[in-house]
Amino acid sequence: EAGGVVLGKSADKLFSLSGLFAVYKPKGPTSAAVLNLLKERLLAEAGVQTNGNRRNQVLKIGHGGTLDSAAAGVLVVGIGKGTKMLSTMLSGSKKYTAVGLLGKATDTLDATGRVTEEKPYDQITKRDLENVLQKFTGDIMQVPPLYSALKKDGERLSTLMKRGEVVEAKPARPVRVYSLSLQRFQPPLFTLDVECGGGFYVRSLVNDIGKELSTCATMQELTRTKHGPFTLEEHALYEDKWTIDEIARSLEHCTSLLPGEPSHKKLKTEHPSETAVSCE
């Protein structure tokens, strides 16, 4: 029984699920919205009928690090006892493919924002860009964007900004970039592959690269291709696979992944309290 409802076989199976798996988050919805849709799908398949907020308490489920609404890719999900394992995902490494646009800056540092600056970029060569990337590899200092999920007095900075309140930038903080490479250069667009630790903002990276090149840049697209041991190609379940049986299979398949990543698990973020809401 759950929420006062007698359960059938499908529901029994659903509530027995436990562990970590990954889903594909499309561009557009927030990570929370994707998680809510997944929860709705599973409860509907199981035939669990509850009302209002009680429905949310019936199934224990959570995600392991926010992916911006404008971004797509791997979203790690914990179900059952797996929700207690999500915090370990936050300090693990992540891989992204990002498309940057030279010559324009926005207030959000991505394509959703208002253009705040325009500068020429014709003088920039592929070699210039490749040389600059070396400065952003390893242990570096990074200022988080003002439009972010980081909090001040319990409220997200992005919420305060949208209300028109004056928000001071957070101080630069240490972040780790394991690898950074240029995949494509078709001015004004350039494509980067980046592997980083927790609390890192790819938007800030693209913005900083623009400044280093004596122009400006903003992030146009972002895809998370790997989070911890979970990859987009091999592990992320697309919406048509959001069923109890598919998730059960995925949990079984992903069990062997969890003891992995010894080298990255030791690398704790300097700001564990903020990491839960600060992943790009």
N, C-alpha and C positions, 0 to 999 in steps of 0.2 A: 504494500500500500504506500502511496506517495501523495501528499497533499489531499488526503481523504479520498483518493481514487484507487479502486481495485485494479491491479496491473495484469496484463496478458503476457504472452511469451515474448513479444517484441519489446515491450516495456521492461520485462525482466532482463533481457539482453542489454538494452540501452543502459539501465542503471548498474549493470555489472561492468561496463566499460571503464577502464582505468589506464592512464598513461599519457604519453605525449604523441601528437601527430601534427601534420602540417596541412594547411589549406591555402588555396590561391586567393589572395585579396585583389579584386579588380580595381582599376583607377576609378575614383568617384566616392564610394561610401567610406565612412570612417571604419577603423578596425573594430570599434564597439558595435557598429551597425552590422558588420559582417558576422561577428560572433552571435549577435541576437538573432539574425536570420538563420544561422546554423542551428541554434538552439530550438527555434520555432519549427524548423524542418524535422528535427529528430523527435521532438515531443509529438508532433502531428503524426509522424509515421508510427510512433509507439501507441498512438491513440490516447495519449494523456490529455485530458480536458481539465484545465484549472483556470481560475479567473485572476486577472490583474497581476499584481506583484507576486502572488503565491506561485505563479508559473515559473518565475525566475528563480525561486528558491528550490524548486523540485529537482533540477538538474545542475550538478556542480560542474562548471565549465569556465575557463578563463583563457586569456592569451598572453604570450610571453614577450611583449614589447610592441608598442604602438608603431604602426606604419601610417604615415600621413595619408589623408584622404586622396591627395593628388598622386600618390604613388601606388604601385602594384607589386605583387610578388608574394613571397613566402610569409605566412603568418603562422607561428607555432601556437598550437592549442593544447591546453591541458584539460583532461576530463577525469572526474572522480578523484582518486588520490593523486593523479597526475598534476592537479592544480598546485600541489605543494612543491612540485619540481620546477615550476615556471621561473622562480627567482634565479635558479642556476643558469637559465637560458640568457638572462639579461647581461651577464658579464662575458658571455661567449662571443666569438667572432661572427661578423656578418659580412656578406659580399653584396655589392650593388653594381648595377650598370646605370650610369647617369649620362644624360644628354644635356650639355651646357650651351648657352647662347651668348656669344661675345657681343659687346657693344651696348648692352642694356642692363640696367639694374632695377629691381623692384623692391617694394617695402617688405615683402614676404620672402624674398630671395628665390622665389620660384615663379612659374608662369601664372599662378592664380592672383598675383599681386598687382599693385598699381606701379607703373613705370616711374621711377624717381630720378633716373639719370640715363643719358645716352652719350657714348663716346666712340670715336673712330677705332676700328680694329684692323684695318687693311694692312697695317705694317707687321702684324703678327704672323710668324711662320710656324710650321709644324715643329721645327727644331726649338723655337722659343718656348713653345708649350711643353714639350718633352723635358726641357731643361728645368722649367719651373716646378714640374711635378716632383722632382727630387727633394725640393724644400719642404714638401708636405708628406714625406714618408718617414715612418719611425714614430718616436714620441714627440708630439708637437703640442703647442698651446692653441686652443680654439675658443672663440667667443660664440656662444649659442645664439641663434636668431631670436629676435624679439617675438616674432610670431611662432610660438612653440608651445609644447605641452608642459614645459617647466612651470613651476608654480611660485606665486608670491602671495603670502597671506591666505593660502588655501585655494586661490583661483589661478587658472591657467593664464600665462602671459598673453596668449592669443586672444582669450576672452576679454582681458583688460584692454588690449590694443583695439579690438573691434568696437569697444564701448567708447573709444576716443580718449581713454585715460593716458596720462604720461607714464611711460614705463622705462626705467633705466635698464640698460643692457647688463646682463649678468657678467661678472668678471671672466676673463679668459681662464680656461681650466685645462689640465693635461688630458689628452686623448691619444690613442694609439692607432697608427695606420700600418698594417702589416704589408700591404702591397698597393701600388697605384700605377696604372698604365693607361696610355692613350691608345684607344682602339680605332678611332676614326677621326679625321680632321677635314671637314668640308665647311670652311668659313661661311657664315658665322657660327656654324654648329661644330661641336666636338663631343666625342663619346669617351667616357672614362669607365674603367673597371677598378673598383676599390674594395679592399678587404680591411675592415676596421674593427675596433673593440667597442664596448658599450659606451653610450652617451655621446656618440659621434654624430655630427650633422653633415650630410653630404651637401645640403644647400649652402651651408657656411663655407665648405671647401670650395665649391664652384665660385662663390662670391670672392673668396680670398685669392683664388687663382686669377680672376679678372683684375683685381687690384695689383697683384704682383706683376702683371703684364702691362701695367700703366693704362688699363682701360677698365671696363666693368663686365660682369657676366652674371647670368641668372640661370638657374636650373629649369630646364624645360620638361624633362621626363625622368622618372626614377623607378627602377625595378629592383626589388630585393631578390637576389638569385640564390642566396644561402643564408641560413640562420643557424648557428651552431652546426650540428651534423646534418640538418635538414636542407635538401636542395630543391629548387624549383622544378627541375626536370624530373627528378626521381621520386620525390615524396609529396609534393603539394597536390591535394585533392581539389579538383575543380568542382563547381557547384552541382554538376550532374552526378557527382559521386558522393554527395553528402547524404549517405544512407547509413543505417546502423551496421549493416553487413560490411560495407566498404570501409567504414571507420574501424570496425573490429579487425579487419584484415590489415589495415594500415598500422594499427597499434601493435599488432603482432610483428609486422615487418620492421617497425621502428624501434622495437625493444633492444635490438642488437646495437643500435646507434648510440644509445644513451651513455654507456661507460666511456665512449670515445672522447676525443678532443682534450687529451691531458695537458697539452702545451698551452691551450688558451684558457682552460678552466682556472689555472693558477693566476691569471692576469686580472685581478680585481679592479673595478673602476674606482676612481678616487671619490666618487659621489654616489654610493649605493642607494641613498634615499631618493635621488633624483632620477636614477637610471630607468626606473619603472615607467616613467612618463616621458623620458627624453629621447628614446630611440627614434631615429628619423622616420 
